[in-house]
Amino acid sequence: MAANPFDLSGKVAFVTGGNGGLGLGMSLGLAGAGASIVIASRNEGKTAGAVAEINATGARAAGVSCDVTDAASISAAVEAAVDEFGGIDILVNNSGTSFRAQPEDIPEEEWDRVLDTNLKGVFLVSKAVYPQIKARGSGKIINIGSMMSIFASEYASPYASSKGGVVQFSKSCAIAWAKDNIQVNTILPGWLHTDMTDAFLQMYPEREKLIEDRTPAARWGLPPDLAGTAVYLASAASDFVTGASIAVDGGYSVK
């Protein structure tokens, strides 16, 4: 193991949805540890801003256009990333979406949209990036689940179902790709302020205080709160950790 097992110098991280929220928080953390960052997202204007923010820290970043529900788009994004940086060592499957309604009120097209993005997207991107990581001789895949991978939600059943699937897919890949020295793990974020959760609070404003009161840390999280866990799972420090799910939720899921 290196003298500093958390050092990511010389590594390249491909981060889906890395242009804002949790994705940008993790991208900045990985960049701070020495990694070069590829921001993969559909919103090119927002991606350009994230790339500029990362580059301003002295790290190296680039953006690629990527729709995680489209295999051709993913393939082109991976090819562009490899052309730019020479390879990929770390994959962060962060892109996600949600739809909130009681199960009986969920349109089929919304169910499909959430599952296609949150679960099928993780499969498609992992499948596309796997050969690149394998070619490096080792690597890391970090999938973003949710505390709703652990327990259900009456108002977000497509999201909870997709995130439960992410954990099981991660475990399957951890077994399958151990032979390639690739570790696959899942981060389970709790209640952190992002555009997605702020939209939730607009629908259910009374829940902000209820959630804070239940959380042992007595606060909501922020995107930088995921950075340390992402660096750990992307680095040599976690070489003997695979198939694990790590909650980053201030203790919400254990109370």
N, C-alpha and C positions, 0 to 999 in steps of 0.2 A: 504494500500500500504506500502511496505517495506520502511525503512528509506532511503535507496538508491534504487530507483526504477529501476536503470540500472544494479543492481548487478545480475549476472547470476550464482552465486555460487550454486553448487549442480545440475545444469541443464546440460542436454546432448543434443548436437546439431549434427544432421546428415546432412552432407553437400555433395551434389553430385557435382562432378567436383571440389572438394575443394583442389586439389593438385597443383594449379597454377592460375595465373591471378587473376581475380575478386574473384574466390572461395577461394583462399588462403588468399587474403586480408581480406575477411570477416571472414574466419576461425580464423585468428590471432586476429582480433578485438573481436570476441566472446570469444576466449580463454583469452584475456586480461581482459574481464569483469567477468571471473570466470568460464565459461562453459568448460565442457569436450567436445572434438571434435571427431566425427567419419568422416574420409575422405573416401568417397565412389567414386571409380573411376575404370576404366578399366586398366589404366597404373600403374601397381603395383610398378615399380621402382620409378616413379615420386611421387607416393603416399608415399612411404617410406621416401623420402627426405622431403616432406611436414610435415609428422608426426614428424620427427626428429627436424625440425625447430620449430614446435609448442612446443614440449616437452622441447626444450632448453630454452624456456621462463619460464619454471616452471609449465606450464599447463599440462594437461593430454590429450593425443590424441592417436588414433589408426586408422589403415586403414583397409578397407574391399573392396574386389573386387566387382564391380557392373557395369553392363551394363544396363543403364536406358531404353533401348528398349526391354529388356527381363524380363518378369514377374518372371520367376524362379530365375534368377540372383538377382533381387531386393529382393525377398523373403529371399534368403539365406543371403544377405548382412544385411538386417534388423534383421534377427535372430542372426547373428554374433554380431551385434552392441548391441543388448539387452543382449546377453550372457556376453559381455565384460563390459557393463556399467549398466545393470539392467533395462534400459528403454530408452525412447526418449521423450524429451520435446519440441525440436525445430527442424523443418525441413527447410533446405534451398535447394530449387530446382534450382540449378545453372548450371548443365550440358547443354551445347549448342554447336551448330555447324552452319555453313552457307555454301551457295554456291552462287557464284556471276556470273550472266549472265543476259542478257535481257530475259524477260519472254518467248519469242518464241524460245530461245536457251537452255532452261532448260530441261535436260533429265528427264523423269518420275522417274527414280530411284533416282535421286538427290533430287527431290521434296519430295519423300517419306522418304528419309534418314533424311532430315532436319526436316520435320514435325514429324517423329517418335521420333527423339531425343528431339526436343525443346518443343513439345506440348504433344504428347502421353506419352513421358517420364515423364513429370510433373504429368499427370493423374495417370500413373502406380505407381510411387513412392509415391505420395500422398495417393493413395488407400491403399498401403501396410503399410505405416507408421501411417495412421490415427488411427487404433485400439490401437497402442502403446501410442500415445499422449492422446487419449481418456481415456485410463486406468490410466493416471497420474492425471486426473481430470481437466486439463487445459493445454494449450500449444499454440505454435505459428508456423505458416507456412509462410515462406517467399519465394515467387516465383520471379525469375529474368526475367523480361520482357526486354524492350529496349525502347529507344526513338522512335524506329520504331514501337512500339505498338501504337503510337500516329499518326504518319504520314508515308507515303509509301516510297518505294525505287524502282527506276527503275531497279537497278542492283542486288537487293537482295529480290525479291518478296517472295520466300519461307520463308526466315528468318522473314520478316515483317509480313507475314501471320501467322506464328507460334507464334510470340510474341504478336500479337493482340489477338490471341486465348488464350494465357496465362492469359491476363488481364481478359477476360470474364470467364475463368474457375475459376480464383481466386475469382471473385465476387460471382460466383455460390457456391463455397465451403464456402465462408464467411457466406452466408445465411444458407446453409445446416448445418454447424457445429457450429453455434453460440450456439445452445442448449447444446453443449459439452464444452462450454467456450474455444473454439479454435478460435483464430483470424488469418485470412488469408489475407495477403497483398502482394503487388507487388512493387518491386524496378525497376525503369526504368533507367538503366545506359545510359549515353550519350557517347561521344567520350572519351574513356579511353584507354591508351596504354596497349594492351594485345597481345598475339600471334595472335589472330584473327584479330584485327585491324591493327597490323603491317603487316600482309599478305595483307590486303586491301590497305595499303599505298604502298606496292610494286607494286600493279597493277595500283594505281592512285596516284602517288607521289605528284602531284600538289595540291591535296586536303588537305594535312596537313595544309598548311598556310591558305587556304580558311576557313577551319573549325575553326582554332584558331581565325581568324579575326571575325568570326560570333559569337563566344562564348563570352558572357559578362565577364566571368572570365578571358578571354584572355589567356587561356592555355588548353591543353589536360589534362584529369584527369589521375589518377594513381589508381591501385587496392586499396590502403589504403583509398581512398576517399569514398569507399562504406562502410567502417567498422562502422562508427558512425550510419548510417541509419540502418544497419543490427542489431547492438546492441539495438537500440531503438525499432525496430519492434520485436525483440526477448525477450524483457524485459517487466516487469510489467508497465513500463512507457507508453506502448501503449495498455493497456488493453481495452480502449474504442475506439480503432482504428481498423476497419476491413473492408475489401473490398476496401481499398484505394490503389492508385497507386502514388508512390512518385518518381519524376524525380530527378536523381542525375547527372546533366549534365552541371554544370557551367552556366546554363541559356540558353543553346543552343536552347531548344525547345520552348522558349517563345519569341524569337526574329524573 
